[in-house]
Amino acid sequence: MNWDRVEGKWKQAAGKIKEKWGKLTDDDLQVIGGKRDQLIGKIQERYGIAKDEAARQVDEFSRTYGTDETTTREKMHRAGGA
């Protein structure tokens, strides 16, 4: 999933983001408002990591975000159809 989809579902994504990066506050997430660069900067600040590493983590998150939901939906669909 690309960042546009994360940004479009920001309220849902924010919960998963907070699970992954627990040092981010609700206020941080509200200010970030789905902006990738702001999320990278805030992760960099809170965790004391390089910008490249923060960007790598965000990119990995955006690739995997939603895969659990898709898998769950597929399992439910198969179970209902069986």
DRENPA-435791 format. One record per atom (N, C-alpha, C): residue number from 1; residue in one letter; chain; z, y, x. Coordinates in Angstrom, 2 decimals. Layout:
# DRENPA-435791
{pt NUM; A; A; {Z; Y; X}}
...
***
This chain:
# DRENPA-435791
{pt 1; M; A; {0.00; -1.17; 0.87}}
{pt 1; M; A; {0.00; 0.00; 0.00}}
{pt 1; M; A; {0.00; 1.23; 0.91}}
{pt 2; N; A; {-0.81; 2.21; 0.57}}
{pt 2; N; A; {-0.87; 3.39; 1.42}}
{pt 2; N; A; {0.14; 4.44; 0.98}}
{pt 3; W; A; {0.30; 5.47; 1.79}}
{pt 3; W; A; {1.32; 6.48; 1.52}}
{pt 3; W; A; {1.08; 7.20; 0.20}}
{pt 4; D; A; {-0.17; 7.40; -0.22}}
{pt 4; D; A; {-0.45; 8.07; -1.49}}
{pt 4; D; A; {0.24; 7.36; -2.64}}
{pt 5; R; A; {0.27; 6.05; -2.60}}
{pt 5; R; A; {0.91; 5.29; -3.67}}
{pt 5; R; A; {2.43; 5.40; -3.60}}
{pt 6; V; A; {2.99; 5.43; -2.38}}
{pt 6; V; A; {4.43; 5.63; -2.22}}
{pt 6; V; A; {4.79; 7.01; -2.77}}
{pt 7; E; A; {4.01; 8.00; -2.39}}
{pt 7; E; A; {4.27; 9.36; -2.84}}
{pt 7; E; A; {4.17; 9.46; -4.37}}
{pt 8; G; A; {3.20; 8.78; -4.95}}
{pt 8; G; A; {3.00; 8.81; -6.39}}
{pt 8; G; A; {4.14; 8.15; -7.16}}
{pt 9; K; A; {4.81; 7.21; -6.51}}
{pt 9; K; A; {5.94; 6.52; -7.14}}
{pt 9; K; A; {7.23; 6.88; -6.40}}
{pt 10; W; A; {7.37; 8.13; -6.03}}
{pt 10; W; A; {8.46; 8.56; -5.16}}
{pt 10; W; A; {9.83; 8.19; -5.72}}
{pt 11; K; A; {10.07; 8.39; -6.99}}
{pt 11; K; A; {11.41; 8.10; -7.54}}
{pt 11; K; A; {11.77; 6.63; -7.36}}
{pt 12; Q; A; {10.83; 5.74; -7.57}}
{pt 12; Q; A; {11.08; 4.32; -7.37}}
{pt 12; Q; A; {11.20; 4.01; -5.87}}
{pt 13; A; A; {10.32; 4.60; -5.08}}
{pt 13; A; A; {10.31; 4.34; -3.64}}
{pt 13; A; A; {11.57; 4.87; -2.97}}
{pt 14; A; A; {12.12; 5.96; -3.48}}
{pt 14; A; A; {13.30; 6.58; -2.86}}
{pt 14; A; A; {14.47; 5.59; -2.79}}
{pt 15; G; A; {14.62; 4.76; -3.79}}
{pt 15; G; A; {15.69; 3.76; -3.76}}
{pt 15; G; A; {15.50; 2.77; -2.63}}
{pt 16; K; A; {14.28; 2.30; -2.46}}
{pt 16; K; A; {13.97; 1.36; -1.37}}
{pt 16; K; A; {14.11; 2.05; -0.02}}
{pt 17; I; A; {13.72; 3.31; 0.05}}
{pt 17; I; A; {13.85; 4.07; 1.29}}
{pt 17; I; A; {15.32; 4.22; 1.66}}
{pt 18; K; A; {16.15; 4.48; 0.69}}
{pt 18; K; A; {17.59; 4.63; 0.95}}
{pt 18; K; A; {18.19; 3.29; 1.39}}
{pt 19; E; A; {17.69; 2.18; 0.85}}
{pt 19; E; A; {18.16; 0.87; 1.29}}
{pt 19; E; A; {17.80; 0.65; 2.76}}
{pt 20; K; A; {16.59; 1.03; 3.14}}
{pt 20; K; A; {16.13; 0.81; 4.51}}
{pt 20; K; A; {16.76; 1.78; 5.49}}
{pt 21; W; A; {16.84; 3.04; 5.11}}
{pt 21; W; A; {17.40; 4.07; 5.98}}
{pt 21; W; A; {18.63; 4.67; 5.30}}
{pt 22; G; A; {19.73; 3.97; 5.37}}
{pt 22; G; A; {20.94; 4.32; 4.65}}
{pt 22; G; A; {21.58; 5.64; 5.06}}
{pt 23; K; A; {21.21; 6.16; 6.23}}
{pt 23; K; A; {21.77; 7.44; 6.66}}
{pt 23; K; A; {21.14; 8.62; 5.92}}
{pt 24; L; A; {20.05; 8.38; 5.21}}
{pt 24; L; A; {19.43; 9.44; 4.43}}
{pt 24; L; A; {20.23; 9.65; 3.15}}
{pt 25; T; A; {20.48; 10.90; 2.81}}
{pt 25; T; A; {21.24; 11.21; 1.61}}
{pt 25; T; A; {20.31; 11.40; 0.41}}
{pt 26; D; A; {20.90; 11.42; -0.77}}
{pt 26; D; A; {20.11; 11.72; -1.97}}
{pt 26; D; A; {19.49; 13.11; -1.86}}
{pt 27; D; A; {20.23; 14.05; -1.28}}
{pt 27; D; A; {19.68; 15.40; -1.08}}
{pt 27; D; A; {18.49; 15.37; -0.14}}
{pt 28; D; A; {18.59; 14.58; 0.94}}
{pt 28; D; A; {17.45; 14.43; 1.86}}
{pt 28; D; A; {16.23; 13.96; 1.10}}
{pt 29; L; A; {16.40; 12.91; 0.30}}
{pt 29; L; A; {15.27; 12.32; -0.41}}
{pt 29; L; A; {14.69; 13.29; -1.43}}
{pt 30; Q; A; {15.54; 14.09; -2.05}}
{pt 30; Q; A; {15.04; 15.07; -3.00}}
{pt 30; Q; A; {14.22; 16.14; -2.29}}
{pt 31; V; A; {14.70; 16.60; -1.14}}
{pt 31; V; A; {13.98; 17.62; -0.38}}
{pt 31; V; A; {12.66; 17.07; 0.15}}
{pt 32; I; A; {12.69; 15.82; 0.64}}
{pt 32; I; A; {11.49; 15.18; 1.18}}
{pt 32; I; A; {10.42; 15.08; 0.10}}
{pt 33; G; A; {10.81; 14.70; -1.10}}
{pt 33; G; A; {9.92; 14.70; -2.25}}
{pt 33; G; A; {8.61; 13.96; -2.07}}
{pt 34; G; A; {8.63; 12.90; -1.25}}
{pt 34; G; A; {7.41; 12.11; -1.08}}
{pt 34; G; A; {6.52; 12.54; 0.07}}
{pt 35; K; A; {6.93; 13.54; 0.81}}
{pt 35; K; A; {6.13; 14.03; 1.94}}
{pt 35; K; A; {6.39; 13.17; 3.17}}
{pt 36; R; A; {5.37; 12.48; 3.63}}
{pt 36; R; A; {5.49; 11.55; 4.76}}
{pt 36; R; A; {6.03; 12.22; 6.01}}
{pt 37; D; A; {5.49; 13.37; 6.38}}
{pt 37; D; A; {5.92; 14.05; 7.61}}
{pt 37; D; A; {7.38; 14.46; 7.54}}
{pt 38; Q; A; {7.83; 14.88; 6.36}}
{pt 38; Q; A; {9.23; 15.25; 6.22}}
{pt 38; Q; A; {10.15; 14.03; 6.32}}
{pt 39; L; A; {9.71; 12.91; 5.77}}
{pt 39; L; A; {10.48; 11.68; 5.89}}
{pt 39; L; A; {10.59; 11.27; 7.35}}
{pt 40; I; A; {9.49; 11.32; 8.06}}
{pt 40; I; A; {9.51; 10.97; 9.49}}
{pt 40; I; A; {10.49; 11.87; 10.24}}
{pt 41; G; A; {10.42; 13.16; 9.98}}
{pt 41; G; A; {11.31; 14.11; 10.66}}
{pt 41; G; A; {12.77; 13.85; 10.35}}
{pt 42; K; A; {13.07; 13.53; 9.11}}
{pt 42; K; A; {14.46; 13.29; 8.72}}
{pt 42; K; A; {14.98; 11.99; 9.32}}
{pt 43; I; A; {14.14; 10.96; 9.38}}
{pt 43; I; A; {14.54; 9.70; 10.02}}
{pt 43; I; A; {14.79; 9.94; 11.51}}
{pt 44; Q; A; {13.92; 10.70; 12.11}}
{pt 44; Q; A; {14.05; 11.05; 13.53}}
{pt 44; Q; A; {15.39; 11.75; 13.76}}
{pt 45; E; A; {15.71; 12.70; 12.92}}
{pt 45; E; A; {16.95; 13.47; 13.04}}
{pt 45; E; A; {18.18; 12.60; 12.82}}
{pt 46; R; A; {18.20; 11.83; 11.74}}
{pt 46; R; A; {19.38; 11.05; 11.38}}
{pt 46; R; A; {19.65; 9.88; 12.34}}
{pt 47; Y; A; {18.57; 9.28; 12.85}}
{pt 47; Y; A; {18.72; 8.09; 13.68}}
{pt 47; Y; A; {18.54; 8.35; 15.17}}
{pt 48; G; A; {18.16; 9.57; 15.54}}
{pt 48; G; A; {18.01; 9.92; 16.95}}
{pt 48; G; A; {16.93; 9.11; 17.65}}
{pt 49; I; A; {15.82; 8.90; 16.94}}
{pt 49; I; A; {14.71; 8.14; 17.53}}
{pt 49; I; A; {13.50; 9.05; 17.72}}
{pt 50; A; A; {12.56; 8.58; 18.52}}
{pt 50; A; A; {11.35; 9.35; 18.79}}
{pt 50; A; A; {10.48; 9.44; 17.54}}
{pt 51; K; A; {9.69; 10.50; 17.49}}
{pt 51; K; A; {8.79; 10.70; 16.35}}
{pt 51; K; A; {7.84; 9.53; 16.17}}
{pt 52; D; A; {7.30; 9.01; 17.28}}
{pt 52; D; A; {6.37; 7.87; 17.20}}
{pt 52; D; A; {7.02; 6.65; 16.57}}
{pt 53; E; A; {8.29; 6.40; 16.93}}
{pt 53; E; A; {9.00; 5.25; 16.37}}
{pt 53; E; A; {9.29; 5.46; 14.89}}
{pt 54; A; A; {9.70; 6.66; 14.52}}
{pt 54; A; A; {9.95; 6.96; 13.11}}
{pt 54; A; A; {8.66; 6.80; 12.31}}
{pt 55; A; A; {7.55; 7.27; 12.85}}
{pt 55; A; A; {6.26; 7.16; 12.17}}
{pt 55; A; A; {5.86; 5.69; 12.02}}
{pt 56; R; A; {6.12; 4.89; 13.06}}
{pt 56; R; A; {5.80; 3.47; 12.99}}
{pt 56; R; A; {6.60; 2.79; 11.88}}
{pt 57; Q; A; {7.89; 3.13; 11.78}}
{pt 57; Q; A; {8.73; 2.55; 10.74}}
{pt 57; Q; A; {8.26; 2.95; 9.34}}
{pt 58; V; A; {7.90; 4.21; 9.19}}
{pt 58; V; A; {7.43; 4.69; 7.88}}
{pt 58; V; A; {6.11; 4.02; 7.52}}
{pt 59; D; A; {5.22; 3.89; 8.50}}
{pt 59; D; A; {3.94; 3.23; 8.24}}
{pt 59; D; A; {4.14; 1.76; 7.84}}
{pt 60; E; A; {5.06; 1.09; 8.51}}
{pt 60; E; A; {5.37; -0.30; 8.17}}
{pt 60; E; A; {5.94; -0.38; 6.75}}
{pt 61; F; A; {6.82; 0.55; 6.41}}
{pt 61; F; A; {7.38; 0.59; 5.06}}
{pt 61; F; A; {6.27; 0.79; 4.03}}
{pt 62; S; A; {5.36; 1.71; 4.30}}
{pt 62; S; A; {4.31; 2.00; 3.32}}
{pt 62; S; A; {3.36; 0.82; 3.15}}
{pt 63; R; A; {3.19; 0.02; 4.20}}
{pt 63; R; A; {2.34; -1.18; 4.10}}
{pt 63; R; A; {3.02; -2.26; 3.27}}
{pt 64; T; A; {4.34; -2.36; 3.37}}
{pt 64; T; A; {5.04; -3.44; 2.69}}
{pt 64; T; A; {5.62; -3.02; 1.34}}
{pt 65; Y; A; {5.71; -1.72; 1.07}}
{pt 65; Y; A; {6.30; -1.26; -0.18}}
{pt 65; Y; A; {5.50; -1.79; -1.37}}
{pt 66; G; A; {6.19; -2.39; -2.30}}
{pt 66; G; A; {5.53; -2.89; -3.49}}
{pt 66; G; A; {5.17; -4.36; -3.42}}
{pt 67; T; A; {5.21; -4.95; -2.23}}
{pt 67; T; A; {4.83; -6.36; -2.14}}
{pt 67; T; A; {5.84; -7.25; -2.84}}
{pt 68; D; A; {7.13; -6.90; -2.80}}
{pt 68; D; A; {8.14; -7.69; -3.51}}
{pt 68; D; A; {7.91; -7.63; -5.01}}
{pt 69; E; A; {7.57; -6.43; -5.51}}
{pt 69; E; A; {7.32; -6.26; -6.93}}
{pt 69; E; A; {6.11; -7.07; -7.37}}
{pt 70; T; A; {5.07; -7.05; -6.56}}
{pt 70; T; A; {3.85; -7.80; -6.88}}
{pt 70; T; A; {4.15; -9.29; -6.90}}
{pt 71; T; A; {4.88; -9.77; -5.89}}
{pt 71; T; A; {5.21; -11.18; -5.82}}
{pt 71; T; A; {6.03; -11.60; -7.04}}
{pt 72; T; A; {7.00; -10.79; -7.41}}
{pt 72; T; A; {7.83; -11.10; -8.58}}
{pt 72; T; A; {6.98; -11.16; -9.84}}
{pt 73; R; A; {6.09; -10.19; -10.02}}
{pt 73; R; A; {5.22; -10.18; -11.20}}
{pt 73; R; A; {4.33; -11.42; -11.24}}
{pt 74; E; A; {3.78; -11.79; -10.07}}
{pt 74; E; A; {2.91; -12.97; -10.02}}
{pt 74; E; A; {3.69; -14.23; -10.37}}
{pt 75; K; A; {4.92; -14.35; -9.87}}
{pt 75; K; A; {5.74; -15.52; -10.17}}
{pt 75; K; A; {6.06; -15.59; -11.66}}
{pt 76; M; A; {6.40; -14.44; -12.25}}
{pt 76; M; A; {6.71; -14.40; -13.67}}
{pt 76; M; A; {5.48; -14.78; -14.50}}
{pt 77; H; A; {4.32; -14.29; -14.08}}
{pt 77; H; A; {3.09; -14.58; -14.80}}
{pt 77; H; A; {2.78; -16.08; -14.74}}
{pt 78; R; A; {2.92; -16.64; -13.55}}
{pt 78; R; A; {2.64; -18.08; -13.40}}
{pt 78; R; A; {3.63; -18.91; -14.22}}
{pt 79; A; A; {4.89; -18.51; -14.20}}
{pt 79; A; A; {5.90; -19.27; -14.94}}
{pt 79; A; A; {5.63; -19.19; -16.45}}
{pt 80; G; A; {5.19; -18.04; -16.91}}
{pt 80; G; A; {4.88; -17.88; -18.33}}
{pt 80; G; A; {3.64; -18.63; -18.74}}
{pt 81; G; A; {2.72; -18.77; -17.80}}
{pt 81; G; A; {1.45; -19.43; -18.11}}
{pt 81; G; A; {1.51; -20.93; -17.92}}
{pt 82; A; A; {2.57; -21.41; -17.31}}
{pt 82; A; A; {2.67; -22.86; -17.03}}
{pt 82; A; A; {3.13; -23.65; -18.22}}
***
